[in-house]
Amino acid sequence: MQAYQHSPCWIRSLHLVQDGSYRLLRGSVSGLLSAALPQHEQDQVNAVLDRFRAECPVEFAPLRTVESGRQRQVFVVVTVPGDWTVRTAHDMADRIEAAIDAVLPHTETFIHVEPATAGPGNA
């Protein structure tokens, strides 16, 4: 009879252990999975890109972002005029990277530069 009276305590203890284990596992696994950056951070990066669009003859592919654990990554594809030198395109990429770092510190930014083409066969 006494064991029966204590069973609600054991059930509650088992529930707490299961709940704690679930939370620990969920937190560990979510650190391994990746997702896009929060929308407000994507908006900040897009505002940076909009500034470059306004001042330079460049275009950007849709932004790609990843957040995995404590790591944040931004992937930018920028299309520059086909007659730009490698130096000019590289300097532009450096400026874009610095501007993104200013709004999202400690974010790893990857920038791929593509030349604009005037038509087929002008790659």
ABEGO torsion letter per residue (X at the ends): XAAAAAAAAAAAAAAAAAAAAAAAAAAAAAAABBBBBBAAAAAAAAAAAAAAAAABBBBBBBBBBBBBEABBBBBBBBBBBAABBAAAAAAAAAAAAAAAAAABBGBBBBBBBBBBBAEBGAX
